[in-house]
Amino acid sequence: MITLEGVRKDYGGEVTIGPVDLEIPRGGVTALVGPNGAGKSTLLTMVGRLLGLDAGTIEVAGYDVTRTPSKDLAKVVSVLRQENHFVTRLTVRQLVAFGRFPHSRGRLTAADEEFVSRSIDFLDLTDLEHRYLDQLSGGQRQRAYVAMVLCQDTEYVLLDEPLNNLDMRHSVQMMKHLRRAAAELDRTIVIVLHDINFAGHYADHICAVKDGTVVEFGPPERIMTDEVLTKVFDTPVTVIEGPNGPLAVYY
Amino acid sequence: MAESTVLRERTSRTLPTPRARLRYRIIVSVLVVLAVGFTFGLLAWDNPMPVGSDGFWRIAEMRATNVVVMAVVAICQAIATVSFQTVTNNRIITPSIMGFEALYVAVQTSAVYFLGVAGVLAVKGLPQFVLQIALMVGFAMLLYGWLLSGRYGNLQVMLLIGIIIGGGLASVSTFMQRLLTPSEFDVLAARLFGNVSNADASYLPVAIPLCLVAATLLVLSSRRLNIVALGRDASTGLGLNHRRETMRVLFLVSVLMAVSTALVGPMTFLGFLVATLAYQFADTYDHRYVFPVAALTCFVVLSGAYFVMRNIFYANGVVSIIIEFVGGLVFLFVILRKGRL
């Protein structure tokens, strides 16, 4: 379980995120949705201890993220930011293998290699594993980053807009991969999504964020309604019954 | 194509294919041969005594100091630059811009400015050497500590301020140099080119241990440096205390740079050139493989330049000039041919 209590982050004078009180249950996929600048990424990066908090506490599986040594936390929670740019020239496999660092401290054992192979296979990167990252398309690279985070083998996985740069097919595949990871590997996945329909279809819980506070939290059925979405996104939204569940129409 | 991928072993080793491993081994061997060749050349070329005789060794021993100095400088510059580029996440940077050399130039210039030609002697000697190192490391730590631990814990800002302070010191030095008499300036100028002959054998008992300890510590943290190279967020996510690691590496880098600069003077381009070449040669991200190649390349470049200067141009001294000229050409050639850093 991820618990946020009175979490606040100040950006200069006017912009403040929080205070946020939130409980994200263990298991399944939880999607953070909301308009631009609502603070979704800020919340996610704070949970992933990449950003310090100005007030409040965050606990992941009982560990206080600001006080637990980073080294120990890396075995419990992994985090992937929106933009990743590496100066170093790495192959897919070398990148994914970095995910084992918290466990191996850089000395890979046969078991680690096995794990790396599994993560690569899991995201269908087997044929690409010896390619360099700069030889891949944006979508393939995005999958490689996710493979690295999964390879870290943590109970909690935080992903900031993993569907960025992905086309329809790859977005759907990525969401299926993440669902499978949650189900088969028993991970708790927290993910920032832009497309409300992806959240509605693939997430188990949706957390709607607006102006730095959590306005709604619940199963997709509760969030995917005209009034909730219209309120959250400040734009008229109509939810219709699609062939595979509710669809938000906003244009 | 498909077959070859299937046949390839599934391993995350740094050099995944036998071909890459062979290539690495060949490059290291070539560098070792060149290093040994130039060392022998420096010791034996133009040595009037027959090889192996008593007199030969006596002359060789006198020249050996220079070779040892080169080795120290090579290790310092190579390891420091590669590490510095890693923690700053920037492959086109060199630690000398952090004001080490400007500080050295300022110290030397003000010595001559205030004390006249005798000033050059005033900044020579073991205590002065240690003091200069302490000054440079202290200056660097002040800058790092202030800029990295505060609210603005930002590497880019630190680099910028380092460059500005360096620039400021350099212009103060230039101003003082303008006011020197020609003869004083002449004496000073000789000290301001990076030159292996600037080093005094009496410095070595301090320089060698400092260089070895700092370089060893950095080489031992290769695996962590590999993670640091992924940037702040990724390395934090992987459980590394990024700020502490950065400070530790920057401290060791400042020790290495201070030793090298206090020993032979400014070598601005050398570290950058060597680090870039080492990445081209080693063709890997892994510091365990890049460090040895970088140090060897640095020694080959230094000793080669020195050998050429001394025995072909009979211009004892200004090694940094030839390094910057030939090194620059090699650098351009390699980059243009490969098309990436």
Interface residues (C-beta under 8 A of the other chain):
Chain A: T45 G48 R49 L50 P69 S70 K71 D72 L73 A74 K75 S78 V79 L80 R81 N84 H85 F86 V87 T88 R89 L90 T91 R93 Q94 V96 A97 F98 G99 F101 P102 R105 G106 R107 L108 E113 V116 S117 D127 E129 H130 D134 V149 Q152
Chain B: A2 T5 R8 R10 T11 S12 T14 P16 N89 N90 R91 R223 R224 N226 I227 A229 L230 G231 R232 D233 A234 T236 G237 L238 G239 L240 N241 Y285 R340
